[in-house]
Amino acid sequence: MKTVKRIIGIDPALTKTGWAVIDSSGNERKYIASGVIKTDASAPLSERLALIYQGVGEIYDLYQPNECAVEYTFVNKNPTSTLLLGHGRAASIIAAGTRAIPVFEY
């Protein structure tokens, strides 16, 4: 009997945070769901981060993943953009951490 592991992948960003859920068993993968959490670029940073945290948290609660994969932030030409992207990543990671979901960075 193969063990099924549910994995959520997060592609963090401040305006559009993408996510997808799969079930993995041995060499088999099954698509479960995917979507985007959108925020208003003109909204204050704190509101945007709260929306990402809440939205990702709701997805974690709904799909109950065993682990989370978050895209690693690479350095952009603009350090401010890189830092802001890191804030969006952190919101997703903290939401996983508060639910004891192991996070792996790729």
C-alpha distance (Angstrom), angle and dihedral (degrees) to the residues before:
residue distance angle dihedral
M1 . . .
K2 3.81 . .
T3 3.77 120.7 .
V4 3.79 114.9 -125.0
K5 3.78 116.2 -140.0
R6 3.80 119.5 -165.3
I7 3.79 112.7 -145.5
I8 3.79 129.2 -172.8
G9 3.78 120.0 -159.9
I10 3.80 120.7 -156.1
D11 3.82 125.5 -160.1
P12 3.79 99.8 -168.7
A13 3.78 126.5 -148.9
L14 3.78 135.5 141.9
T15 3.80 97.2 -119.6
K16 3.83 101.3 31.4
T17 3.80 121.1 17.6
G18 3.77 108.9 -172.1
W19 3.79 124.1 -153.8
A20 3.79 139.3 179.1
V21 3.79 134.4 -176.8
I22 3.80 125.6 -150.9
D23 3.77 136.4 171.6
S24 3.80 114.4 -132.2
S25 3.80 125.3 -161.9
G26 3.80 118.5 166.6
N27 3.80 105.8 -53.3
E28 3.80 93.6 -18.7
R29 3.81 125.2 99.4
K30 3.79 126.7 -171.5
Y31 3.80 123.9 -165.9
I32 3.80 112.4 -129.6
A33 3.82 108.2 169.3
S34 3.80 145.2 -37.4
G35 3.77 140.5 -172.1
V36 3.77 149.5 141.9
I37 3.79 131.7 -98.0
K38 3.80 107.2 -147.0
T39 3.78 127.5 -160.9
D40 3.78 131.5 -171.5
A41 3.80 109.6 -103.6
S42 3.81 90.0 -146.8
A43 3.82 94.1 55.1
P44 3.80 120.2 100.5
L45 3.81 114.8 -87.9
S46 3.81 92.6 -115.7
E47 3.82 91.7 56.5
R48 3.79 92.4 47.4
L49 3.81 92.6 50.1
A50 3.80 91.2 46.8
L51 3.82 90.1 52.0
I52 3.82 91.4 50.5
Y53 3.82 91.6 46.8
Q54 3.82 92.5 48.5
G55 3.80 94.9 42.2
V56 3.79 95.2 48.5
G57 3.81 89.8 43.7
E58 3.80 90.9 55.0
I59 3.80 89.7 51.0
Y60 3.82 90.9 49.9
D61 3.81 90.1 49.7
L62 3.81 93.2 47.5
Y63 3.82 99.0 45.9
Q64 3.84 99.5 29.9
P65 3.83 97.7 -146.7
N66 3.80 121.1 -159.7
E67 3.79 90.6 -144.3
C68 3.77 142.7 3.2
A69 3.80 130.7 -135.2
V70 3.80 115.5 -157.7
E71 3.77 123.8 -170.2
Y72 3.80 111.6 -112.4
T73 3.79 115.0 -120.2
F74 3.76 114.1 -115.5
V75 3.78 120.8 -158.2
N76 3.78 113.9 -95.0
K77 3.79 124.9 -158.2
N78 3.80 87.8 -104.9
P79 3.83 111.6 64.3
T80 3.81 92.0 -162.1
S81 3.81 91.3 57.5
T82 3.79 90.5 48.7
L83 3.79 91.5 51.2
L84 3.82 92.9 48.5
L85 3.81 90.7 49.3
G86 3.80 87.8 52.1
H87 3.80 89.6 56.2
G88 3.81 89.8 55.0
R89 3.80 90.4 49.1
A90 3.78 90.3 50.5
A91 3.81 92.4 54.0
S92 3.82 90.0 56.4
I93 3.80 93.5 44.1
I94 3.81 93.8 48.5
A95 3.81 90.6 49.6
A96 3.83 88.3 54.9
G97 3.79 92.9 44.3
T98 3.79 93.3 53.5
R99 3.80 87.4 55.9
A100 3.83 94.9 46.0
I101 3.82 91.5 -115.8
P102 3.82 110.0 152.4
V103 3.80 112.0 -120.8
F104 3.80 125.0 -148.3
E105 3.80 122.5 -171.9
Y106 3.80 121.8 -142.4
